[in-house]
Every structure is written in structure tokens, then in C-alpha cells.
């Protein structure tokens, strides 16, 4: 009589789950360690540390408000120049900082990526989380200060405000991930990208509204996803503002395509990039 097959071990699934938990915990520890390293490098070595993260946008908003208040009697929306510019400047800076920091993730963490426990995905996630959390903290402080100090009239819609900042972060992670591959594989792309995107600060709706532009300008600027991000954010502060031009599909489409393409390229070529 042939021997019966050994019974399946009931302990096998828990072992697999334990291994999965161990890998997740190891990845989480790696991401936290990379975030702490980034904090020490970016803020720990400069006098004032995180204070500069708040002072920089405050100084920029004060300069914009002072300059434009001399020329114009009132902002395009609302009664406060600082609030109007903050609703455009802060989401733009969130996108810009996330995209730029993620684009240099591999080069920044190259010594640590030589260890098997550290992956390029850990480096991307660490930089994304740190910069998003920093900008959200700065945005809360700046908006609270403007509304309280300048008594700015605002009809706050928190879900819409969070949607605007989430779109800025999503667009930043998409563009930043694709540029992470391009800038690491082709160093000349970093300088080319900086030159090509300098006009974004002017054409993304920070200083104007889409409706105030002439028709031919609207037809061109509509394809700038940052203009839609700023429009969503402003709609969360000004209840009467009707930004009918906004297309969430455009923003999420650009972010999704660039993110997936960037991840595919990094997954396929990250070893050769590190060796190079």
C-alpha cells in the first residue's frame, strides 16, 4: 500500500505572512531612515533649519503683494493680495519642490542604494513623503497667518483645498519620477529641463485668473496642468469662484502616464544607472 501524502502544513500561510510583514517593516524602516537623512542634510546644516521652509514663501508672498498692490487697487479675487497669491504660489511650490527633489533621488541616495536593503523605490517614497509633509505644514501656517493677520475673507472648502494640493503632489511625483530616470541617464537633461520650465512660474495662474486672459491665451494655457491645479485650490478658498475650465482628467492623466513610464524605466535600468 503506497504511503499517504503528508498533510499540508497549516503553518505555511502564517510563515508567508510573517515574511511579508518583515519585508514591509524593513522597507518602512529604510524609508524613515532616508527621510531622517534628508532632514539632516536639507535643514539640519543651515541656521534656522525648518524655519527657512516657512520664511521663504512668506517673503515671496510679501514681495508679490507689495509690488502688485502698488499697481492694482484690488486682487482679481477676494480682498487680500497675500491670500490670492498664496492660493497659487503654494500649490505651485509643492509641485515644483516634489518634482525637483524626486528627480534627483537616485543621485542623492546613490551611496545607500549599493546596499541590497535599499531600493530606488524607497528613495523615491522617502523624498516624496518628506517634501509633501513639509509643504502641507508650511501651507497651514501661511494660510492661517494670512487669514488671521490680514482678516482675509475666505469661504473655506477643506475637501477641495486638499484635492488641489493632492493634485499638485500627484503631478509632482509623476513628473519627478520620469525625470529621475532621464536626469540620471542623461545628465544634460537636468539643465535643459530647468531652462524649459522656467516660464511655468508665470503661466500657471499664480498672478492672474484663467478667465481674465484673452481667448487665444486661454486656448494655449489650458494644456498646462498646473493652471488646473491652481484653479482647484482657489475654488477651495473662494466660494464664488467658478473655475469651469478645470479638467481633473488632464491633471491625473499627465501624472499617471509620467509616473508609470518613469517607474517602468527605473525598474528596467536602475542597475545600469547605479553602475554608471
Backbone as CSV, one residue per row, in Angstrom:
resi,resn,N_x,N_y,N_z,CA_x,CA_y,CA_z,C_x,C_y,C_z
1,UNK,0.864,-1.196,0.000,0.000,0.000,0.000,0.893,1.237,0.000
2,UNK,0.736,2.126,-1.001,1.639,3.284,-1.077,1.441,4.211,0.110
3,UNK,2.527,4.845,0.531,2.400,5.765,1.666,1.540,6.956,1.318
4,UNK,0.764,7.347,2.264,-0.104,8.506,2.031,0.718,9.783,1.988
5,UNK,0.243,10.747,1.202,0.950,12.040,1.099,0.893,12.755,2.428
6,UNK,1.988,13.424,2.774,1.994,14.141,4.036,0.986,15.264,4.033
7,UNK,0.339,15.489,5.134,-0.664,16.559,5.187,-0.027,17.922,4.995
8,UNK,-0.790,18.781,4.364,-0.296,20.151,4.186,-0.147,20.828,5.528
9,UNK,0.930,21.527,5.686,1.171,22.200,6.965,0.285,23.421,7.088
10,UNK,-0.394,23.507,8.173,-1.261,24.680,8.399,-0.468,25.909,8.762
11,UNK,0.834,25.692,9.066,1.648,26.838,9.489,2.284,27.564,8.317
12,UNK,2.148,27.029,7.083,2.809,27.643,5.930,2.302,29.050,5.632
13,UNK,0.960,29.267,5.547,0.497,30.623,5.267,0.971,31.658,6.273
14,UNK,0.919,31.365,7.600,1.420,32.363,8.541,2.886,32.687,8.334
15,UNK,3.694,31.664,7.910,5.106,31.944,7.667,5.253,32.914,6.508
16,UNK,4.445,32.724,5.450,4.500,33.643,4.321,4.073,35.044,4.747
17,UNK,3.034,35.103,5.565,2.574,36.408,6.040,3.623,37.071,6.919
18,UNK,4.292,36.277,7.753,5.350,36.845,8.592,6.486,37.376,7.739
19,UNK,6.822,36.626,6.690,7.878,37.110,5.806,7.489,38.393,5.105
20,UNK,6.212,38.483,4.686,5.736,39.699,4.045,5.755,40.867,5.012
21,UNK,5.335,40.610,6.263,5.372,41.688,7.271,6.798,42.144,7.523
22,UNK,7.735,41.186,7.565,9.135,41.538,7.810,9.679,42.403,6.688
23,UNK,9.323,42.053,5.450,9.796,42.858,4.321,9.197,44.253,4.351
24,UNK,7.899,44.338,4.684,7.267,45.658,4.757,7.871,46.498,5.867
25,UNK,8.127,45.879,7.014,8.708,46.621,8.132,10.124,47.077,7.795
26,UNK,10.868,46.224,7.113,12.223,46.602,6.718,12.198,47.772,5.741
27,UNK,11.244,47.735,4.792,11.113,48.834,3.839,10.698,50.117,4.547
28,UNK,9.785,49.994,5.527,9.347,51.173,6.280,10.511,51.788,7.057
29,UNK,11.318,50.941,7.702,12.485,51.451,8.426,13.456,52.141,7.482
30,UNK,13.631,51.577,6.294,14.532,52.181,5.313,14.027,53.550,4.885
31,UNK,12.719,53.661,4.630,12.138,54.935,4.199,12.277,55.987,5.297
32,UNK,11.994,55.600,6.540,12.135,56.545,7.655,13.587,56.988,7.804
33,UNK,14.528,56.057,7.665,15.947,56.402,7.775,16.356,57.367,6.664
34,UNK,15.857,57.156,5.460,16.161,58.058,4.354,15.546,59.442,4.590
35,UNK,14.354,59.481,5.171,13.721,60.758,5.478,14.521,61.517,6.534
36,UNK,14.986,60.825,7.558,15.789,61.474,8.597,17.109,61.990,8.016
37,UNK,17.690,61.215,7.112,18.927,61.663,6.458,18.673,62.913,5.626
38,UNK,17.544,62.919,4.913,17.180,64.079,4.100,16.951,65.310,4.979
39,UNK,16.281,65.132,6.104,16.030,66.241,7.016,17.333,66.812,7.554
40,UNK,18.245,65.934,7.936,19.521,66.400,8.464,20.341,67.101,7.402
41,UNK,20.255,66.620,6.164,21.036,67.211,5.076,20.448,68.540,4.613
42,UNK,19.121,68.577,4.463,18.481,69.765,3.888,18.276,70.883,4.901
43,UNK,17.963,70.525,6.152,17.599,71.538,7.137,18.530,71.584,8.340
44,UNK,19.172,70.467,8.658,19.971,70.424,9.881,21.269,71.183,9.806
45,UNK,21.779,71.416,8.594,23.081,72.070,8.453,22.990,73.579,8.267
46,UNK,21.769,74.111,8.156,21.616,75.545,7.945,21.053,76.193,9.205
47,UNK,21.526,77.405,9.544,20.979,78.102,10.709,19.478,78.356,10.528
48,UNK,18.706,78.011,11.510,17.264,78.186,11.424,16.524,76.931,11.030
49,UNK,17.209,76.024,10.319,16.610,74.750,9.970,15.279,74.897,9.259
50,UNK,14.237,74.288,9.830,12.917,74.281,9.212,12.296,75.673,9.155
51,UNK,12.832,76.627,9.911,12.285,77.974,9.880,12.352,78.571,8.476
52,UNK,13.403,78.204,7.720,13.539,78.728,6.365,12.444,78.200,5.450
53,UNK,11.948,77.010,5.707,10.873,76.460,4.890,9.617,77.327,4.974
54,UNK,9.431,78.013,6.102,8.289,78.909,6.279,8.626,80.316,5.814
55,UNK,9.852,80.789,6.106,10.228,82.161,5.780,10.308,82.411,4.282
56,UNK,10.745,81.425,3.517,10.887,81.624,2.067,9.558,81.950,1.386
57,UNK,8.498,81.141,1.563,7.225,81.520,0.929,6.625,82.783,1.512
58,UNK,6.812,83.038,2.797,6.285,84.264,3.405,6.947,85.487,2.781
59,UNK,8.265,85.440,2.605,8.983,86.556,1.998,8.555,86.761,0.549
60,UNK,8.385,85.662,-0.184,7.962,85.774,-1.580,6.560,86.368,-1.683
61,UNK,5.645,85.901,-0.843,4.277,86.418,-0.878,4.226,87.887,-0.481
62,UNK,5.043,88.281,0.493,5.089,89.681,0.906,5.588,90.560,-0.242
63,UNK,6.592,90.087,-0.962,7.133,90.856,-2.090,6.099,90.983,-3.202
64,UNK,5.421,89.871,-3.541,4.401,89.927,-4.587,3.274,90.874,-4.192
65,UNK,2.818,90.751,-2.962,1.687,91.552,-2.510,2.023,93.038,-2.511
66,UNK,3.215,93.364,-2.043,3.618,94.772,-2.004,3.748,95.343,-3.406
67,UNK,4.375,94.570,-4.298,4.575,95.058,-5.656,3.282,95.248,-6.419
68,UNK,2.379,94.278,-6.360,1.154,94.369,-7.138,0.127,95.289,-6.495
69,UNK,0.202,95.479,-5.184,-0.745,96.394,-4.543,-0.487,97.838,-4.964
70,UNK,0.736,98.141,-5.391,1.054,99.489,-5.874,0.396,99.744,-7.223
71,UNK,0.299,98.687,-8.047,-0.229,98.834,-9.404,-1.743,98.643,-9.440
72,UNK,-2.239,97.654,-8.689,-3.669,97.336,-8.728,-4.319,97.705,-7.398
73,UNK,-5.578,98.113,-7.475,-6.300,98.505,-6.269,-6.816,97.301,-5.489
74,UNK,-7.093,96.199,-6.182,-7.634,95.011,-5.521,-7.166,93.783,-6.287
75,UNK,-7.057,92.652,-5.614,-6.680,91.412,-6.306,-7.810,90.942,-7.223
76,UNK,-7.521,90.076,-8.184,-8.568,89.596,-9.092,-9.725,88.911,-8.368
77,UNK,-9.443,88.268,-7.233,-10.488,87.596,-6.446,-10.283,87.952,-4.977
78,UNK,-11.359,88.224,-4.263,-11.260,88.476,-2.827,-10.763,89.869,-2.493
79,UNK,-10.377,90.028,-1.234,-9.955,91.343,-0.752,-8.515,91.348,-0.259
80,UNK,-7.785,90.263,-0.478,-6.437,90.149,0.073,-5.461,89.693,-1.000
81,UNK,-4.467,90.549,-1.282,-3.404,90.146,-2.203,-2.637,88.936,-1.683
82,UNK,-2.216,88.915,-0.417,-1.451,87.750,0.058,-2.205,86.438,-0.100
83,UNK,-3.510,86.417,0.206,-4.265,85.181,0.095,-4.396,84.759,-1.366
84,UNK,-4.640,85.714,-2.243,-4.779,85.372,-3.662,-3.499,84.738,-4.196
85,UNK,-2.359,85.342,-3.900,-1.099,84.799,-4.412,-0.722,83.501,-3.706
86,UNK,-1.063,83.383,-2.435,-0.743,82.152,-1.705,-1.498,80.962,-2.288
87,UNK,-2.740,81.163,-2.731,-3.510,80.063,-3.295,-2.934,79.575,-4.619
88,UNK,-2.107,80.382,-5.258,-1.429,79.933,-6.468,0.011,79.536,-6.222
89,UNK,0.692,80.303,-5.372,2.121,80.096,-5.148,2.409,78.802,-4.384
90,UNK,1.639,78.512,-3.346,1.939,77.352,-2.501,1.713,76.011,-3.209
91,UNK,0.596,75.803,-3.932,0.497,74.543,-4.679,1.536,74.427,-5.781
92,UNK,1.893,75.560,-6.397,2.951,75.510,-7.413,4.278,75.094,-6.796
93,UNK,4.610,75.647,-5.642,5.867,75.308,-4.982,5.864,73.860,-4.507
94,UNK,4.703,73.357,-4.086,4.607,71.946,-3.720,4.957,71.065,-4.914
95,UNK,4.325,71.340,-6.056,4.645,70.573,-7.268,6.119,70.701,-7.623
96,UNK,6.619,71.920,-7.656,7.982,72.180,-8.120,9.019,71.504,-7.218
97,UNK,8.821,71.608,-5.914,9.787,71.039,-4.982,9.752,69.514,-5.023
98,UNK,8.541,68.932,-5.042,8.426,67.474,-5.101,9.042,66.946,-6.393
99,UNK,8.730,67.582,-7.516,9.256,67.125,-8.803,10.778,67.216,-8.843
100,UNK,11.334,68.329,-8.367,12.793,68.511,-8.413,13.515,67.569,-7.453
101,UNK,12.967,67.398,-6.244,13.625,66.531,-5.267,13.560,65.062,-5.694
102,UNK,12.416,64.646,-6.235,12.313,63.260,-6.672,13.171,62.987,-7.896
103,UNK,13.359,64.001,-8.733,14.178,63.822,-9.929,15.632,63.521,-9.590
104,UNK,16.086,63.960,-8.423,17.482,63.726,-8.027,17.597,62.658,-6.942
105,UNK,16.554,61.839,-6.763,16.552,60.844,-5.687,17.665,59.819,-5.849
106,UNK,17.844,59.294,-7.063,18.850,58.265,-7.278,20.244,58.821,-7.060
107,UNK,20.518,59.997,-7.601,21.844,60.595,-7.414,22.098,60.955,-5.960
108,UNK,21.063,61.435,-5.262,21.221,61.835,-3.874,21.492,60.636,-2.973
109,UNK,20.804,59.533,-3.241,20.940,58.342,-2.389,21.816,57.259,-3.012
110,UNK,22.618,57.603,-4.000,23.422,56.602,-4.713,24.303,55.766,-3.778
111,UNK,25.006,56.360,-2.777,25.829,55.510,-1.896,25.011,54.469,-1.130
112,UNK,23.785,54.840,-0.719,22.967,53.910,0.048,22.303,52.856,-0.831
113,UNK,22.084,53.182,-2.102,21.440,52.229,-2.998,22.334,51.048,-3.334
114,UNK,23.610,51.128,-2.956,24.507,49.981,-3.148,24.160,48.842,-2.196
115,UNK,23.443,49.128,-1.104,23.034,48.087,-0.155,21.767,47.406,-0.669
116,UNK,21.705,46.072,-0.550,20.520,45.349,-1.055,19.214,45.750,-0.369
117,UNK,19.298,46.203,0.875,18.080,46.539,1.615,17.455,47.853,1.159
118,UNK,18.197,48.655,0.392,17.709,49.962,-0.044,17.439,49.901,-1.539
119,UNK,16.229,50.259,-1.945,15.863,50.249,-3.360,15.587,51.671,-3.835
120,UNK,15.556,51.822,-5.154,15.260,53.149,-5.708,13.851,53.583,-5.334
121,UNK,12.931,52.622,-5.144,11.568,52.960,-4.748,11.536,53.534,-3.335
122,UNK,12.383,53.022,-2.446,12.485,53.568,-1.090,12.941,55.022,-1.140
123,UNK,13.927,55.293,-1.993,14.450,56.660,-2.115,13.384,57.611,-2.646
124,UNK,12.601,57.152,-3.630,11.537,57.986,-4.185,10.460,58.277,-3.144
125,UNK,10.022,57.240,-2.439,8.950,57.410,-1.446,9.404,58.318,-0.311
126,UNK,10.643,58.150,0.142,11.148,58.957,1.253,11.152,60.435,0.897
127,UNK,11.664,60.765,-0.275,11.706,62.174,-0.679,10.303,62.727,-0.910
128,UNK,9.426,61.914,-1.461,8.061,62.364,-1.692,7.354,62.682,-0.376
129,UNK,7.409,61.764,0.575,6.721,61.962,1.848,7.261,63.165,2.608
130,UNK,8.568,63.284,2.677,9.160,64.379,3.449,8.773,65.728,2.866
131,UNK,8.863,65.870,1.558,8.589,67.169,0.949,7.103,67.502,0.965
132,UNK,6.232,66.507,0.791,4.800,66.771,0.856,4.393,67.189,2.270
133,UNK,4.867,66.474,3.273,4.535,66.823,4.652,5.064,68.208,5.023
134,UNK,6.267,68.529,4.557,6.833,69.851,4.835,5.988,70.950,4.219
135,UNK,5.581,70.774,2.961,4.804,71.807,2.284,3.397,71.931,2.860
136,UNK,2.810,70.836,3.284,1.494,70.926,3.921,1.571,71.689,5.238
137,UNK,2.637,71.457,6.006,2.832,72.193,7.247,3.013,73.682,6.966
138,UNK,3.824,73.999,5.966,4.058,75.399,5.607,2.762,76.046,5.126
139,UNK,1.995,75.337,4.297,0.747,75.895,3.777,-0.232,76.200,4.913
140,UNK,-0.337,75.309,5.881,-1.238,75.540,7.016,-0.825,76.790,7.786
141,UNK,0.468,76.923,8.056,0.960,78.080,8.814,0.713,79.377,8.045
142,UNK,1.030,79.361,6.745,0.909,80.577,5.936,-0.557,80.982,5.771
143,UNK,-1.407,80.041,5.425,-2.828,80.379,5.235,-3.468,80.838,6.542
144,UNK,-3.151,80.170,7.631,-3.699,80.575,8.926,-3.242,81.984,9.279
145,UNK,-1.957,82.264,9.042,-1.440,83.594,9.347,-2.081,84.673,8.493
146,UNK,-2.268,84.404,7.195,-2.864,85.401,6.302,-4.308,85.694,6.698
147,UNK,-5.079,84.653,6.956,-6.498,84.848,7.284,-6.663,85.567,8.617
148,UNK,-5.804,85.260,9.585,-5.926,85.881,10.907,-5.356,87.299,10.908
149,UNK,-4.165,87.465,10.379,-3.482,88.763,10.456,-4.116,89.787,9.525
150,UNK,-4.383,89.393,8.278,-4.898,90.340,7.291,-6.421,90.334,7.223
151,UNK,-7.057,89.504,8.040,-8.518,89.401,8.057,-9.071,89.177,6.650
152,UNK,-8.418,88.279,5.933,-8.831,87.987,4.562,-10.144,87.219,4.567
153,UNK,-11.037,87.600,3.666,-12.309,86.901,3.545,-12.107,85.637,2.719
154,UNK,-12.472,84.511,3.290,-12.305,83.237,2.606,-13.453,82.308,2.981
155,UNK,-14.010,81.666,1.963,-15.064,80.677,2.175,-14.412,79.310,2.001
156,UNK,-13.873,78.767,3.099,-13.013,77.595,3.026,-13.822,76.327,2.759
157,UNK,-13.347,75.552,1.797,-13.893,74.228,1.493,-12.724,73.255,1.591
158,UNK,-12.554,72.655,2.766,-11.363,71.850,3.041,-11.180,70.687,2.070
159,UNK,-12.220,69.913,1.723,-12.005,68.823,0.755,-11.465,69.313,-0.586
160,UNK,-11.955,70.458,-1.060,-11.483,70.986,-2.343,-10.035,71.474,-2.208
161,UNK,-9.711,72.107,-1.078,-8.326,72.548,-0.853,-7.379,71.353,-0.840
162,UNK,-7.763,70.309,-0.127,-6.939,69.102,-0.083,-6.827,68.455,-1.461
163,UNK,-7.890,68.527,-2.251,-7.837,67.997,-3.610,-6.815,68.763,-4.443
164,UNK,-6.809,70.095,-4.311,-5.847,70.897,-5.057,-4.411,70.546,-4.705
165,UNK,-4.120,70.424,-3.414,-2.755,70.081,-3.008,-2.417,68.635,-3.357
166,UNK,-3.413,67.752,-3.320,-3.165,66.359,-3.713,-2.837,66.259,-5.193
167,UNK,-3.528,67.037,-6.021,-3.223,67.046,-7.449,-1.827,67.584,-7.704
168,UNK,-1.430,68.625,-6.960,-0.083,69.167,-7.108,0.967,68.122,-6.738
169,UNK,0.718,67.379,-5.647,1.659,66.345,-5.226,1.700,65.196,-6.223
170,UNK,0.529,64.784,-6.737,0.463,63.688,-7.698,1.187,64.057,-8.986
171,UNK,0.980,65.271,-9.455,1.674,65.732,-10.652,3.181,65.806,-10.409
172,UNK,3.559,66.242,-9.210,4.978,66.318,-8.871,5.641,64.958,-8.836
173,UNK,4.951,63.961,-8.263,5.551,62.627,-8.189,5.644,61.999,-9.577
174,UNK,4.669,62.298,-10.455,4.729,61.761,-11.812,5.878,62.354,-12.617
175,UNK,5.928,63.686,-12.690,6.998,64.357,-13.431,8.357,64.054,-12.804
176,UNK,8.416,64.044,-11.472,9.679,63.797,-10.787,10.210,62.396,-11.022
177,UNK,9.325,61.385,-11.056,9.768,60.009,-11.280,10.315,59.831,-12.690
178,UNK,9.620,60.383,-13.675,10.124,60.295,-15.045,11.451,61.031,-15.182
179,UNK,11.552,62.217,-14.587,12.801,62.978,-14.657,13.917,62.314,-13.868
180,UNK,13.563,61.500,-12.873,14.589,60.781,-12.118,15.380,59.867,-13.048
181,UNK,14.655,59.190,-13.926,15.361,58.356,-14.908,16.112,59.212,-15.927
182,UNK,15.431,60.210,-16.497,16.036,60.994,-17.566,17.274,61.751,-17.094
183,UNK,17.197,62.348,-15.898,18.331,63.130,-15.404,19.494,62.248,-14.977
184,UNK,19.198,61.020,-14.525,20.274,60.106,-14.143,20.927,59.493,-15.372
185,UNK,20.115,59.159,-16.372,20.657,58.558,-17.594,21.284,59.593,-18.510
186,UNK,20.711,60.788,-18.550,21.205,61.845,-19.438,21.381,63.116,-18.618
187,UNK,22.557,63.343,-18.030,22.762,64.495,-17.136,22.436,65.845,-17.774
188,UNK,22.562,65.956,-19.083,22.273,67.229,-19.739,20.785,67.577,-19.644
189,UNK,19.936,66.564,-19.405,18.502,66.805,-19.321,18.141,67.670,-18.120
190,UNK,18.933,67.599,-17.049,18.630,68.389,-15.854,18.669,69.878,-16.167
191,UNK,19.734,70.325,-16.840,19.833,71.744,-17.202,18.784,72.122,-18.236
192,UNK,18.535,71.241,-19.194,17.539,71.521,-20.231,16.145,71.660,-19.624
193,UNK,15.821,70.794,-18.665,14.512,70.852,-18.015,14.353,72.147,-17.227
194,UNK,15.369,72.555,-16.517,15.294,73.789,-15.740,15.056,75.001,-16.633
195,UNK,15.717,75.025,-17.770,15.539,76.144,-18.703,14.149,76.116,-19.330
196,UNK,13.696,74.926,-19.723,12.413,74.809,-20.417,11.227,75.127,-19.515
197,UNK,11.355,74.876,-18.216,10.212,75.033,-17.304,10.224,76.351,-16.527
198,UNK,11.166,77.206,-16.765,11.171,78.491,-16.055,9.912,79.317,-16.305
199,UNK,9.344,79.312,-17.520,8.109,80.085,-17.724,6.906,79.561,-16.937
200,UNK,6.984,78.341,-16.392,5.839,77.791,-15.664,5.410,78.691,-14.511
201,UNK,6.363,79.357,-13.888,6.042,80.223,-12.760,5.124,81.369,-13.188
202,UNK,5.239,81.774,-14.443,4.464,82.911,-14.937,3.144,82.463,-15.540
203,UNK,3.124,81.287,-16.188,1.952,80.878,-16.966,1.063,79.886,-16.226
204,UNK,1.263,79.720,-14.921,0.470,78.739,-14.174,-0.644,79.361,-13.347
205,UNK,-0.937,80.625,-13.562,-2.079,81.248,-12.905,-1.813,81.779,-11.515
206,UNK,-0.557,81.958,-11.141,-0.245,82.488,-9.812,-0.640,83.955,-9.707
207,UNK,-0.419,84.711,-10.778,-0.649,86.153,-10.747,-1.928,86.578,-11.451
208,UNK,-2.630,85.655,-12.063,-3.829,86.006,-12.809,-4.820,84.845,-12.730
209,UNK,-6.013,85.090,-13.215,-7.010,84.016,-13.337,-7.175,83.658,-14.806
210,UNK,-7.588,82.439,-15.035,-7.762,81.961,-16.405,-8.791,82.808,-17.151
211,UNK,-9.857,83.200,-16.471,-10.932,83.942,-17.120,-10.506,85.341,-17.551
212,UNK,-9.475,85.886,-16.921,-9.041,87.245,-17.247,-8.131,87.300,-18.472
213,UNK,-7.722,86.142,-18.988,-6.823,86.102,-20.137,-7.610,86.171,-21.438
214,UNK,-6.999,86.710,-22.505,-7.679,86.710,-23.809,-7.889,85.294,-24.334
215,UNK,-8.782,85.161,-25.282,-9.191,83.842,-25.756,-8.025,83.022,-26.307
216,UNK,-7.159,83.651,-27.104,-6.052,82.905,-27.705,-5.098,82.387,-26.630
217,UNK,-4.914,83.171,-25.549,-4.059,82.724,-24.446,-4.715,81.575,-23.684
218,UNK,-6.027,81.645,-23.496,-6.734,80.564,-22.817,-6.582,79.235,-23.567
219,UNK,-6.670,79.303,-24.897,-6.563,78.087,-25.698,-5.204,77.419,-25.548
220,UNK,-4.156,78.211,-25.330,-2.815,77.654,-25.158,-2.566,77.225,-23.716
221,UNK,-2.945,78.081,-22.773,-2.646,77.814,-21.367,-3.470,76.664,-20.797
222,UNK,-4.582,76.329,-21.427,-5.429,75.253,-20.915,-4.670,73.944,-20.807
223,UNK,-3.681,73.729,-21.647,-2.930,72.480,-21.659,-1.840,72.433,-20.594
224,UNK,-1.713,73.479,-19.805,-0.784,73.481,-18.676,-1.508,72.901,-17.461
225,UNK,-1.156,71.682,-17.022,-1.903,71.067,-15.904,-1.809,71.856,-14.605
226,UNK,-0.753,72.627,-14.423,-0.619,73.413,-13.193,-1.682,74.507,-13.107
227,UNK,-2.130,75.003,-14.241,-3.197,76.007,-14.243,-4.474,75.415,-13.648
228,UNK,-4.732,74.152,-13.883,-5.903,73.476,-13.338,-5.724,73.210,-11.843
229,UNK,-4.497,72.867,-11.447,-4.206,72.646,-10.030,-4.464,73.920,-9.230
230,UNK,-3.970,75.041,-9.728,-4.176,76.327,-9.056,-5.662,76.678,-9.023
231,UNK,-6.374,76.392,-10.118,-7.808,76.681,-10.170,-8.583,75.901,-9.118
232,UNK,-8.250,74.623,-8.943,-8.916,73.812,-7.925,-8.644,74.374,-6.533
233,UNK,-7.386,74.712,-6.263,-7.019,75.234,-4.944,-7.758,76.532,-4.647
234,UNK,-7.823,77.432,-5.621,-8.520,78.707,-5.414,-10.009,78.485,-5.211
235,UNK,-10.579,77.513,-5.877,-12.005,77.236,-5.683,-12.291,76.796,-4.257
236,UNK,-11.286,76.241,-3.571,-11.459,75.843,-2.185,-11.407,76.999,-1.204
237,UNK,-10.926,78.168,-1.650,-10.846,79.345,-0.780,-11.896,80.397,-1.123
238,UNK,-12.340,80.413,-2.365,-13.300,81.428,-2.799,-14.560,80.712,-3.299
239,UNK,-15.603,80.752,-2.479,-16.824,80.039,-2.820,-17.479,80.545,-4.083
240,UNK,-17.330,81.840,-4.393,-17.965,82.419,-5.574,-17.150,82.199,-6.842
241,UNK,-15.964,81.651,-6.711,-15.093,81.467,-7.880,-15.524,80.218,-8.645
242,UNK,-15.919,80.383,-9.886,-16.363,79.270,-10.716,-15.314,79.003,-11.793
243,UNK,-14.462,78.038,-11.527,-13.412,77.683,-12.482,-13.911,76.551,-13.370
244,UNK,-14.746,76.912,-14.351,-15.359,75.897,-15.209,-14.370,75.260,-16.172
245,UNK,-13.220,75.855,-16.330,-12.232,75.339,-17.274,-11.471,74.132,-16.715
246,UNK,-11.589,73.864,-15.427,-10.768,72.838,-14.771,-11.067,71.453,-15.343
247,UNK,-10.001,70.712,-15.618,-10.115,69.325,-16.077,-9.259,68.441,-15.175
248,UNK,-9.911,67.719,-14.289,-9.183,66.782,-13.430,-8.594,65.641,-14.256
249,UNK,-9.248,65.307,-15.368,-8.757,64.234,-16.234,-7.400,64.584,-16.813
250,UNK,-7.220,65.837,-17.203,-5.931,66.258,-17.763,-4.824,66.117,-16.728
251,UNK,-5.065,66.599,-15.519,-4.027,66.572,-14.480,-3.692,65.130,-14.103
252,UNK,-4.712,64.334,-13.793,-4.461,62.950,-13.383,-3.904,62.122,-14.532
253,UNK,-4.292,62.439,-15.769,-3.765,61.714,-16.920,-2.282,61.951,-17.109
254,UNK,-1.867,63.215,-17.059,-0.437,63.541,-17.190,0.360,62.924,-16.047
255,UNK,-0.168,63.039,-14.828,0.537,62.492,-13.663,0.659,60.971,-13.753
256,UNK,-0.408,60.299,-14.143,-0.396,58.836,-14.196,0.550,58.317,-15.276
257,UNK,0.487,58.907,-16.461,1.338,58.451,-17.568,2.811,58.651,-17.239
258,UNK,3.172,59.823,-16.731,4.587,60.078,-16.412,5.066,59.210,-15.256
259,UNK,4.195,58.962,-14.271,4.581,58.112,-13.145,4.824,56.676,-13.597
260,UNK,3.895,56.110,-14.345,4.048,54.727,-14.802,5.248,54.582,-15.728
261,UNK,5.433,55.537,-16.634,6.579,55.472,-17.546,7.888,55.583,-16.786
262,UNK,7.940,56.498,-15.816,9.151,56.652,-15.018,9.482,55.412,-14.211
263,UNK,8.456,54.807,-13.579,8.687,53.594,-12.797,9.152,52.438,-13.673
264,UNK,8.572,52.303,-14.851,8.989,51.236,-15.767,10.439,51.409,-16.192
265,UNK,10.825,52.621,-16.532,12.201,52.874,-16.966,13.194,52.653,-15.818
266,UNK,12.837,53.112,-14.624,13.727,52.916,-13.482,13.835,51.442,-13.109
267,UNK,12.711,50.727,-13.151,12.734,49.301,-12.808,13.627,48.524,-13.770
268,UNK,13.593,48.902,-15.024,14.365,48.162,-16.028,15.832,48.557,-16.042
269,UNK,16.140,49.826,-15.744,17.508,50.314,-15.946,18.199,50.766,-14.660
270,UNK,17.592,50.546,-13.482,18.177,51.133,-12.275,19.559,50.552,-11.960
271,UNK,19.786,49.299,-12.285,21.116,48.707,-12.002,22.193,49.341,-12.861
272,UNK,21.895,49.508,-14.136,22.881,50.138,-15.017,23.094,51.601,-14.659
273,UNK,22.027,52.277,-14.178,22.173,53.669,-13.766,23.101,53.777,-12.552
274,UNK,22.953,52.856,-11.608,23.803,52.886,-10.414,25.249,52.552,-10.755
275,UNK,25.440,51.610,-11.669,26.799,51.252,-12.067,27.462,52.377,-12.837
276,UNK,26.643,53.098,-13.617,27.201,54.201,-14.391,27.521,55.401,-13.543
